[in-house]
Amino acid sequence: MSAATTILPRARMLKPVRRGAARWLAWAGYGAVVLVVVAFAVSSSAFLAPGNISATLNQAAVFAVAGFGLAVVIITGGDDVVNGGIDLSVGAVAGLAGTVAAVAAQSGLQPGPAIALALLVSVAAGVINGSAVVIGLRPLLATLAMMGIAGSLNLVISSNVKVPLTGTTFEWLRDGQLAGLPVAVAVMLLVFAIVGLAMSRTRWGIRSYAVGQNPIAARVAGLNPARYVFVRYVISAGLAGIAGLLLASRLSSAVPGLGDQILLDIVLVAFMSVVFSRRLVVSLGGTLVAALFVAALTNGFTLVGVASQWVGAAKGVLILVVLAVVAVRGRGIAK
């Protein structure tokens, strides 16, 4: 039996032992969610209104879908944001996808081809990201460059003006229902199920965990880490494109620069998943919970009249706290 085939059962057992990790942080994370919901429910009677809950879930869907892609990047590359798994282009790619779809629709293209074109552009960005990292560029710098490229293309294609996104298909994405749920929420859950099953039940997913935890050992076992590195960026960009389409549909327009604004939220939900993980690692389930939490936090602050700049500051503080948790966990592993 070859080393490449034996790595699969071994990879299934790769459940990191977090010696010294503060397991109580996971419970604290869920406690924080409950406290935030209760606080906003008391502060504003509109917070738990059905319409507001639907709006919050639709907002969370954008963060979650893009966050799932970033979580895959982190899982496959490790949570070292310089040399490991990071994709800073997800926000800009999401914004670009929405703009491409809107401009294509305004030019007379049918919704189906317009959506396909937007996703094709997104995947192309992922191919470039993956290729750049595979040939040796640091992920942080490669994806930062793509963020600039996608952001600039967004401004050029849109002529730096808001582009309306109209049509029955996009209206359905905004206001329709699927299986009794808002379409965006149904898409979020569908993506969660597909990516979750792919990461936990397929040969590729199990090996991705192995590559992320120890690429040297994976290479010795006969795997090609570059293949998994490449695919993770294609997945991330593709899901960012889907998130961008959901966002543009929800706003009925593509807004230049909006992708850059949601980058903080996407990065936050992916890394904040650590707090909602029993083993304090980035996870898809934790990303889903974090997306719901961040959307509720943003919505609640808006309802109680907190200025947007303070909301951004609060999210920045949360990222620092989460990264501190990652550092504490890392020290526990090193012991």
C-alpha positions in Angstrom: 0.0 0.0 0.0 1.4 3.4 -1.0 1.9 6.3 1.3 -0.5 8.3 -0.8 -3.3 5.9 -0.1 -2.5 5.5 3.6 -2.8 9.2 4.3 -6.6 9.1 3.9 -7.3 7.0 7.0 -4.6 8.9 8.8 -6.1 12.2 7.8 -9.4 11.2 9.2 -7.7 11.0 12.5 -6.2 14.4 12.2 -8.3 16.1 14.9 -5.9 18.6 16.4 -5.2 18.2 20.1 -5.3 21.7 21.5 -3.3 21.3 24.7 -3.6 24.4 26.8 -6.3 25.9 24.5 -9.0 27.8 26.4 -12.0 25.6 25.5 -14.2 27.9 27.5 -13.8 30.5 24.8 -16.2 28.5 22.6 -18.9 28.7 25.2 -18.1 32.4 25.8 -18.6 32.9 22.0 -22.1 31.5 22.1 -22.8 33.4 25.3 -21.8 36.6 23.6 -24.3 35.9 20.7 -27.1 35.4 23.2 -26.2 38.6 25.1 -26.0 40.6 21.9 -29.4 39.4 20.7 -31.0 40.1 24.1 -29.5 43.5 24.3 -30.7 44.6 20.9 -34.1 43.0 21.4 -34.5 45.1 24.6 -33.0 48.3 23.0 -35.2 48.1 19.8 -38.6 46.6 19.4 -37.9 46.3 15.6 -34.9 44.0 16.1 -37.0 40.8 16.4 -39.6 41.9 13.9 -40.1 39.3 11.1 -39.1 41.8 8.4 -35.9 42.7 10.2 -35.0 39.1 10.9 -35.4 38.4 7.2 -33.2 41.3 6.3 -30.5 40.2 8.8 -30.5 36.7 7.4 -30.2 38.0 3.9 -27.2 40.1 5.0 -25.7 37.1 6.8 -26.0 35.0 3.6 -23.5 37.3 1.8 -21.0 37.2 4.6 -21.4 33.4 5.0 -21.1 32.4 1.4 -17.9 34.4 0.9 -16.8 33.3 4.3 -17.1 29.7 3.5 -14.6 30.2 0.6 -12.2 32.0 2.8 -12.6 29.3 5.5 -11.6 26.7 2.8 -8.5 28.7 2.0 -7.5 28.9 5.7 -8.2 25.2 6.4 -6.1 24.1 3.4 -3.3 26.6 4.0 -3.2 27.1 7.8 -4.2 30.3 9.7 -0.8 32.0 9.3 -2.1 35.1 7.5 1.3 35.8 5.9 2.5 32.4 4.7 -0.6 30.3 5.1 -4.2 30.6 4.0 -5.6 34.1 3.3 -7.5 35.7 0.5 -7.8 39.4 0.7 -9.4 39.7 -2.7 -12.8 38.1 -1.7 -14.5 41.4 -1.2 -13.3 43.0 -4.4 -14.1 39.9 -6.4 -17.6 39.9 -4.9 -18.1 43.5 -5.9 -16.7 42.8 -9.4 -19.1 39.9 -9.9 -22.1 42.1 -9.0 -20.9 44.8 -11.4 -20.3 42.5 -14.3 -23.8 41.0 -13.9 -25.4 44.4 -13.7 -23.5 45.9 -16.7 -24.2 42.7 -18.7 -27.9 42.8 -17.9 -28.1 46.5 -18.7 -26.4 45.8 -22.0 -29.2 43.4 -23.0 -27.8 40.1 -21.9 -30.3 37.6 -20.4 -30.0 37.0 -16.6 -28.6 33.5 -17.0 -25.7 34.4 -19.3 -25.1 37.6 -17.2 -24.8 35.5 -14.0 -22.6 32.9 -15.8 -20.3 35.7 -17.0 -20.0 37.2 -13.5 -19.1 33.8 -12.1 -16.6 33.1 -14.9 -14.9 36.4 -14.1 -14.8 35.4 -10.4 -13.3 32.0 -11.1 -10.7 33.6 -13.4 -9.6 35.8 -10.5 -9.3 32.6 -8.4 -7.2 31.0 -11.1 -4.8 33.9 -11.1 -4.6 33.9 -7.3 -4.0 30.2 -7.2 -1.4 30.3 -9.9 0.5 33.2 -8.3 0.6 31.4 -4.9 1.7 28.1 -6.5 4.6 29.7 -8.3 5.9 31.1 -5.0 4.2 34.4 -4.2 3.1 34.9 -0.6 -0.7 34.6 -0.4 -1.0 37.9 1.5 0.7 39.8 -1.3 -0.8 37.8 -4.2 -4.3 38.3 -3.1 -3.7 41.9 -2.1 -2.6 42.5 -5.7 -5.8 40.8 -7.0 -7.8 43.0 -4.6 -6.4 46.0 -6.3 -6.9 44.6 -9.8 -10.5 43.6 -9.1 -11.3 46.9 -7.5 -9.9 48.9 -10.4 -11.8 46.7 -12.9 -15.0 47.3 -10.9 -14.5 51.1 -11.3 -13.7 50.9 -15.0 -16.6 48.6 -15.9 -19.1 50.6 -13.9 -17.7 54.0 -14.8 -17.6 54.5 -11.1 -21.4 54.9 -10.9 -24.1 52.7 -9.4 -25.4 50.3 -12.0 -29.1 49.2 -11.6 -29.7 45.4 -11.5 -33.2 44.7 -12.7 -35.0 41.7 -14.1 -37.3 39.0 -12.7 -34.4 36.7 -11.9 -32.6 39.2 -9.8 -35.9 40.3 -8.2 -36.5 36.6 -7.3 -33.0 36.4 -5.8 -33.9 39.5 -3.7 -37.5 38.8 -2.7 -38.3 35.2 -3.7 -38.5 32.1 -1.6 -37.0 28.6 -2.1 -38.2 25.7 0.1 -40.0 28.3 2.3 -36.9 30.3 2.9 -35.6 33.6 1.4 -33.6 32.6 -1.7 -30.4 34.1 -0.3 -30.8 32.1 2.9 -31.5 28.9 0.9 -28.4 29.5 -1.2 -26.4 30.0 2.0 -27.5 26.7 3.5 -27.1 24.9 0.2 -23.5 26.1 -0.2 -22.8 25.2 3.5 -24.1 21.7 2.9 -22.2 21.2 -0.4 -18.9 22.6 0.9 -19.3 20.9 4.2 -19.8 17.5 2.7 -16.9 18.1 0.2 -14.5 18.9 3.0 -15.6 16.1 5.4 -16.7 13.3 3.2 -14.6 13.4 0.0 -11.0 12.3 -0.6 -10.2 15.9 -1.7 -11.5 17.4 1.4 -9.8 15.0 3.8 -6.5 15.6 2.0 -7.1 19.3 2.1 -7.1 19.1 5.9 -3.9 17.1 5.8 -2.2 19.6 3.5 -3.3 22.5 5.8 -2.1 20.9 9.0 1.3 19.7 7.7 2.2 20.3 4.0 5.6 18.7 4.4 4.2 15.5 5.8 1.5 15.5 3.0 4.2 15.9 0.4 6.2 13.0 1.9 3.0 10.9 1.8 2.8 11.5 -1.9 0.3 14.3 -2.1 0.9 17.4 -4.2 0.1 20.4 -2.0 0.2 22.8 -4.9 -2.9 21.2 -6.4 -4.9 21.8 -3.2 -3.5 25.3 -2.9 -4.7 26.1 -6.4 -8.1 24.7 -6.0 -8.8 26.5 -2.7 -8.4 29.9 -4.4 -10.7 28.9 -7.2 -13.3 27.9 -4.7 -12.9 31.0 -2.7 -13.3 33.3 -5.7 -16.2 31.3 -7.0 -18.1 31.6 -3.7 -17.2 35.3 -3.5 -18.8 35.7 -6.9 -22.0 34.0 -5.7 -21.9 36.3 -2.6 -21.5 39.3 -4.9 -24.5 38.4 -7.0 -26.6 37.9 -3.8 -25.5 41.3 -2.5 -26.1 43.2 -5.8 -29.6 41.5 -6.1 -30.4 42.5 -2.5 -29.5 46.1 -3.3 -31.0 46.0 -6.8 -27.8 47.6 -8.0 -24.0 47.1 -8.1 -22.3 49.8 -6.0 -18.7 50.6 -6.8 -16.4 50.1 -3.8 -18.9 48.1 -1.9 -16.9 44.9 -2.2 -14.0 46.6 -0.4 -16.3 47.5 2.4 -17.5 44.0 3.1 -14.0 42.6 3.1 -13.7 43.3 6.9 -17.0 41.4 7.5 -15.9 38.3 5.4 -12.5 38.1 7.1 -14.2 38.5 10.5 -16.7 35.7 10.0 -14.0 33.3 8.7 -11.6 33.9 11.5 -14.3 34.3 14.1 -15.3 30.7 13.4 -12.4 29.8 15.7 -14.4 31.0 18.7 -17.4 28.8 17.8 -15.3 25.7 17.2 -14.9 23.1 19.9 -11.3 22.7 19.0 -10.7 26.4 18.4 -10.0 26.0 14.7 -11.5 27.6 11.6 -14.6 25.7 10.6 -17.5 26.0 8.2 -20.1 25.6 11.0 -18.4 28.3 13.0 -18.3 30.5 9.9 -22.1 30.2 9.6 -22.7 31.1 13.2 -20.2 34.0 13.0 -21.9 35.3 9.9 -25.3 35.3 11.7 -23.6 37.1 14.7 -21.9 39.8 12.6 -25.1 40.5 10.6 -27.1 40.7 13.8 -24.4 43.0 15.3 -24.4 45.3 12.2 -28.2 45.4 12.1 -28.6 46.0 15.8 -26.1 48.8 15.9 -28.0 50.5 13.0 -31.3 50.2 14.7 -30.0 51.8 17.9 -28.4 54.6 16.0 -24.7 53.8 16.3 -22.7 55.6 13.6 -21.3 53.4 10.9 -17.7 54.4 11.7 -18.1 53.0 15.2 -19.6 49.8 13.8 -16.4 49.4 11.7 -14.3 50.0 14.8 -16.1 47.4 16.8 -15.5 44.9 14.0 -11.9 45.7 13.9 -11.7 45.1 17.7 -13.4 41.8 17.2 -10.8 40.7 14.6 -8.0 41.6 17.1 -9.7 39.5 19.8 -10.1 36.6 17.4 -6.5 36.7 16.3 -5.5 36.9 20.0 -7.5 33.7 20.5 -5.6 32.1 17.6 -2.3 33.1 19.2 -3.3 31.6 22.5 -4.4 28.4 20.8 -1.0 28.3 19.0 0.9 28.6 22.3 -1.2 25.7 23.6 -0.2 23.5 20.7 3.5 24.4 21.1 3.5 23.2 24.7 
